[in-house]
Amino acid sequence: MDTESVSLLAIFVPHALCGAFLAWRLMPRSAREELRGWFREDDGGTPRPVPDRPRSGGGDGVPPLPGAAPSAVRLREPGRLADRVPAPPRRPAHPATPPERVREPR
């Protein structure tokens, strides 16, 4: 093959693969399951049981880290977050006049 054909294939093949993947992901789940059924062995027309997925949302039998603590503020309640969190302490005020510097003789 000449370089022009190779370059066209290098551009077309990845685009075709990505287009096929995108079309697969945009299909409704029922249509995808139907297409998958064409490639499975014929088991007499009985659907296979779908295994239960573990629930997402934390837990999973793993204990929290030792320093974990619940949040002090709930974000789902109405109101502003700034009203619920106390402001950090301010720095102490500066003295009104700068301290006098004593000049040492040279």
Long-range contacts (C-beta under 8 A, 24 or more apart in sequence): none
